[in-house]
Amino acid sequence: MEVFMSLLCLFFLMIRISLFPQAQAQSQPYNNITLGSFLSSIGKQSFWTSPSGEFSFGFSTFDGSLYVGIWFEKVSGKPLVWTANRDSPAPSGSTVELTTDGRLLLKDENKVVLMTIANSSDGDVGSAAMLDNGNFILQSRSGDIKWQSFEHPTDTILPEQSLDPESVLYAAASGTDISTGRYFLKMQSDGNLVISWSDSPTDVSNEAYSSNTEGTPGRLMFATTGVIYISRPNGTRVNLTPPDRIPTPAKGFYQRAKVGYDGVFRQYSYPKNDDGNLAQSWGTVWSTQANPCFVPGICGLNGYCFLKNDGQADCLCPKGFNYVNPSNRFMGCRQNFPVQECPGLTTNDYVFETLENLDWPKGDFLQMNNVEESKCREACLSDCLCTVAIYMSNTCWKKKIPLYNGRIDLALGSKVLIKMPKENTSMTPLPNNKNMGETKCKKDAMNLSPLIILLFFILGGSALLNLFCVVLLALLRRRRTKLGRTEPGQSDPVMNLRRFTYRELEDATCGFKEQLGRGSFGTVYKGILSRLDGQKPVAVKQLDKLMEDGEKEFMTEVSVIGRTHHKNLVQLLGYCDEGSQRMLVYEFLENGSLSSFLLGSRRPSWEQRVQIIFGVARGLTYLHEECSNQIIHCDIKPENILLNHSFEPKISDFGLAKLLMSDQSHTHTNIRGTKGYMASEWFRKTAITAKVDVYSFGVILLEIICCRKNVELKKKDEESAILVYWANDCFIEHRLDRLVENDEAALDDMTRVEKMVMVALWCTQDDPSLRPTMKKVEQMLEDAVEVEVPPYPSASAPN
């Protein structure tokens, strides 16, 4: 029995090692890797680590395939920064060998050479090394570098790395396929940095981005300070990293820059976790394109792009088209119905399928102005070259396929008319064996006996009746879709939201049993989405009575919220609008609210609080200035800021203010918000702007600094009862140490404490015009702009 159990344990251990060679491997910090050394994909030694342990070279698995590459060893997920065999995954049992003649070879389990990873032209190699900057090198016996991975990049560059003229970074094919994709970034010999794609149509420019720096040769440099710039021979430079976005301090972050499969070049930073308290995730420092859907060619021919909740782009095909490669939706779509012949079928043989808020900006061959939609339809039907017509603002654009650069844009208000034969509108997209069998049955029907023919007509009549019912249901469903609703259990492809039934959410919450909290908008319950959702925890917000015309308002707000995506906003997963029930389904955040976190039994570390401040500021900046529709939250408070597993802040309840009935507010007026966080303009007959959120943020900023509530009337020291007033007094008296007493980390960082207090006092000014915008607040916090001394007194009355 003991022998059997030992063999069984060995069996499972071998399975685990084969599935996760990177996780199971034992490594040692090599300074010099001697000739004759080797790595095994299934052995104890599958990678070599740099002296600091921050980078590793060796075997790594990605989406089930085996690669030789370099990755961040101490970063969650261990992302690859370089790959030797991205287009040819290695078989299980492969090895990497540094031969005695100085070549680095990839071999299969039979010792057959699969590829030469690296070698030297003169053969003078004495050892190899994985350096702390992420560079893997072959070096001579005298220490000269004979080969280095920095000179052979794949899709990523690191600090201390550069791109010489005519050097190229090639993007991956998709998020799940790291083989060479369509987009590539090139440092041209004329000094211009461009992103292009390789399979563009001949009549469309294949340039997706240009730095517009041509004229003088240059190199792309990535400095250890966190700045990416183009260096010119005359000593001048063109900075690409905005000065207000540089990670500070640079040594406190891992950094990389990568050209993505969506054609966007992004610089990332990741906080190093020295004390175990920092919220960790890759943050985008800057990018060549804020919205990847505006990258030319992103969805190939005939496809169109939309943004998912996580900010990533995805591609769809219009009805009548299918993906060229279903496993890679970015490769475009092909038409699955015949085009109109010239001359050919009449206009009566064609109908239109419609889509809204969509555009293919290029490819129109005729523009008609000041026409009605009916004229646009007639013009396209009668034109054999017209496959698609786009109607918007009394203008009609007739287009022929292929279509390029399609994307959803809610601001367009456009209507897309796709012309297709009538018989194709009710058929499956592609012919299959079943359809071929039905054709054969129709031919054989001519030889049937009279009785069978009679049965044929009876069954045919029944089929026609069923067809009628199907068409009727389709029309009703189409009408429902036009009203902006999807069927329960389905996803809205534009918002990427799922519509739930009331019963589904009742089951998920066990009858709305576990209450997480209650606020201005309703009650929140914890739920578990089972079955296909893999036991995913969620937060279900059951909204109270809506305002008049609530149905339309609810769908409008859900549409807005569903299209917002930022790492500091709580993600909306779905909704329910069944009968009188209105519910929103959000991601569940493990660490609760900021309020509980700040006022718990243990005070959060100063660095944790600083990161939370930055995160909340970035989330509000996005709502105010960066999303497609400006959103004023109207109720920013610690209870509406939630923390995920790594204590990264996420703003919740944004976009819901318009759903709140006037008689649900805290007073009998149309005031919205929470006592203590409300700006003075709420109590005046003045317009409400985004500056009300700025005021609330200023109060929260002081609460995070001091780890206390903004109003504590039971305090023995009455002068500190109102936090905004007390902070103002402490600032004037140069006694800011009183705000963070007994907090050694904050006391050692008083320069930053003073700056943050000054920012908070600017935010809480009584006059909205004196308050900065959230963008300006973010810049002040990140030292991008100077913080001036705020006026005194703040004059903000407690509320």
Protein Blocks (a to p, Z undefined) as FASTA:
>chain_A
ZZmmmmmmmmmmmmmmmmmmmlmpccdddfbdcehiacdfkbmblbdcdfkopaccdddd
eehiacdddddfkbghiaafbdfklmlccdehiacdddfkopacdddfkopafbdfbdcf
klpafbdcddfkopacdddfkopafbdfklmcckbccehiacdehiacdddfblklcbdc
fbdcdddfkopacdddfkbcfkbcfbfbdehlghiacdddddfkopacdddfkopacdfb
dfklgccdfklpccdddddfkopacdddddddfkopaccddddfbdfbfblmlpghklog
hiacdddfkopacddddehiacfblmlmknopcdfbdcdddddddfklpccdddehiacf
bhpabdcehiafklmmmmmmmpmklmbdcdeehiacddddddehiacdfklopacddddd
fklmmgcfbdcfklmmmmmmmmmmmmpcfklmmmmmmmmmmmmmmmmmmmmmmmmmmmmm
mnopacehiacfklopacddfklmmmmnnoolaccbdcfkbccdddddehjnoopacddd
ddddddehklmmmmmmmmmmmmgccfkbccdfbdcdehjbccddddddfklpfklmmmmm
bdcdfklmmmmmmmmmmmmmmmmmmmmbdcdeklacfklpccdfkopacdehihklmmpc
fklmmbfbfbecdehiacfklmpccdddfklmmmmmmmmmmmmmnopafbdfkbfblmlm
pmmlmmmmmmmnopakmmmgoilklmmmmmmmmmmmmmmmmmmpfblklpccfklmmmmm
nopaccddddddekiacZZ
